[in-house]
Amino acid sequence: MKSVFPESEPTLLKVTGRNYGYPVRRIFCVGRNYVEHVLELGNKVEKKQPFYFTKSLFSLLDSEKNLTYPPMTNDLHHEVELVVAIAKPLQKANREDLKGSIFGYACGLDMTRRDLQSIAKKQGKPWDMSKDFEGSALIGEITEFEKVPQIRKANIKLFLNNKLQQHGRIADMIYSVDEILLDLSKYTQLIPGDVVMTGTPAGVSAVKPGDLLVAQIDGLTELKVKITE
């Protein structure tokens, strides 16, 4: 059966040093995964199981484009994150299944309309409009897994207009990458093309048009984005 509209091309992320791209299928996000960030937003620190939300494919913005300041907010926040790209199917995975399951890693930014999120939280409503909008998932070039053997020891940083605004370590995550994949695979089958944004350290703050954001994680290609009108 033919589509009534022309079919769109797959959304590809660059792979560092390669002439091919990684086709993105779904974007999963882990909330409240660094203690200090949980506390700075006034939430309670718990370790029961990871907390997830999703972003649609249309929220994805690659590292070569500027981010247009979105409508319906006066409080747009940056959240620097480690992004994990899946390499093979995972469903109800065990530790042995995780071998070879990660294609690579990238720097990412989970942009959040914080004012809309705060309203939704107070009213007990979903976060969708605060988290899932055009350009809200910025993901840089993917560095292949074997080139980053010590990702857990890496520092994660966000510079806002050349000033260090966020700084943490991947080891500071409440739930490690392995724990996230083991748990998430209980709920859905992860397959190549799925990416997981693993949470942000403390220091989130508002941005405005004209600001420059630079996300850095040791061993990965940095992600730069300018906020425009």
N, C-alpha and C positions, 0 to 999 in steps of 0.2 A: 504494500500500500504506500502511495506517495504522500508526503507531507503537503499540507496546504500552503506552507511557507518554506522558503529555502532552508535547508539544514545548515546549521552553524558549524564552523570548523572547531575542532577540539582546542581547548585552551592549553597552551604549552608553556611550561616554565623552563628557562634555560638551565642547562646542566654545565657547570663550570668546566671549561677545557674540552667540551664535546660539541659536535655539530648536530646533535639531536636534542629534542626537548622531552620533558616529562608531562604527559597529558593528565590534567587534573580532572577528577571525577566528583569527589565530595570533599568538604572541608569540615572536620570535626574540631572542636575547641574544648579545652579543659579549663574550668573555672576554679579560682581560689586554690592555686597550686604552689604558692610561695607564702610562707607564714607572715612576713612583714606586709605583703600586699593585702592579705586577708584582714589584718589588723588596721591598716590605713583606711580601709573602706568601712570599718566598723562592724565587721563580721566576726563570727566565732570560729576559731581554729579547731577543726575536727579531722581525724583520719579514720574514716569509716570506709569510704569508697570514693573514687573520683567523681566529679560533677561535670556533666557535659552540656554543651549547646552546639548548634551548627550554624554555618553560614552557607548561603547558596553560591553556586558557581559564579553568578553575576556580581558577587561582591569582590571577586578576585581582581587585584591590580598588580601587574608585574613591576619589576624594578626600573623600567625605562619610562614610566609615565608619572606625571604629577598627580596629586590628589586634590580634586576640587572640593572645597569646603562644603559639606552636605547641608541640605535644608533642614528645617525643623529642629535646630539645636543652637544653643549659645555656649555649649560646654563640651567640645569635642576633645577626647583624651587619647593619648598614645599608650600602647601597651606592647613592649618588645617581647618577643617570644621565640623559642626554639621550635622549628617546624620539622616534623618527621614525615618523610614520603615512603609509602608502603611499596614493597617489591613483590610480594606473593600473597595469595589468599590466606587469611587467618580467620578461623571460626572456632570458638570455644578452645582457644589455643592453650597449650602448656609451654613450659620453658623450652623444651626441645623444639617446638614449632617455631620459636622466635628466631632460630638460626636462619640467616638469609632473608629475613622478612623486611628489612629496612633497606630501601634503595639509597637514601641519602638524607642529608639535613640542610636546612636553610634558615636564614634570619627572616623573621616575620614581624608584622605589626598588626595587632588586633585593635582597630580603631573603634571607639565607643562613644556614642552620644550619651554622655554620663547623666545629663539632666533627664533624658527620657528613661534611662535605666533606673534612676532613683525614684521617679514617679511610679514606674511599673512595680518596683520592689515594695514600695509602701502600700500599693493597692493589691498586692498579691497576684499581679498579672504577668504574662510572659515578657521576655526581654527582646523579642524579635526586632522591633523597630529601633532599638538602641544598638543592636549588634550587627544586624544583617542589612546592609545598604551598599550602594555602589561605591567601591573603593575601600570598603571596611576591612578587607583581608589583603594586606600587602605582603607578598612573598618574594624574596630575592632568589638569586641563582642557587640551584641545588648542588651541593658538594657530595660526591658519592661516598657511601658508607665506609669503604675501606681506606679512604683518604683522611678519615677523622677517627682514629682508633681510641682517642681519649676524650670523647665528647663530654663525658660526665665531669671531667676536671676543668672544663672550659668556663671562662668568664662570659657573662652576658651583659651588654651595655647599650644604653640609648643616650645619644647626644642630641640636645635641642639647641639649635643655633650655636653649635660648638661647645656648649656647656654640658658636662656630664649630669644627666637627670635620673637615669636608672642604672643600677649596678647590682649584680648578684652573681651567683654561680649556679650552673646546671645542677650541681650536687645539692643545692638548697631546695630543690623541688620536694614537695610533700610526697608526691607520687612520682617515681622514676619512669623513664620511657618504657621500660619493660613492664612495670606494673600497669601502666596505662593501656598498653596494647593487650595484655592478658585480660584486663577487665572489659575493655571496649569490645573485644571480640566475642564476649558472652552475649552482647546485645545485637550485634550485626556482623555480617561477614565483611571483613576488610579485604579489599582487593587492590591490585596495582592501579594507581590513579587517585587513591584516597590519601589525604594529607591530614596530619594532626597537629594543631597548634597547642602547645603544652603548658601555657600559662605564663604569667608575667611577674617579675619581682617588684618590690616597692618602688615608689617614686613617680607614679603616673601623674600626669598634669595636663592642663588644657593647652591646645594649640590654636593658632590663628593664621589667616592668610599671610603669606610671606615667610613663614617659619620653615626651617630646614631640619629634617629628622634624619639621623644616621644611626642605624642599628648594627651592632657588632657582636659576634660570637667568635671566640678563638677558633681558628682553623677554617672558618667559613667566609664566603664572599660577603662583604658588607652590603647593606641595603640602604639606599639614600632615596628620600622623597621630599619634594617641596609641596607645601600647602598653597593652593591658589584660590582666587576668588571663585 
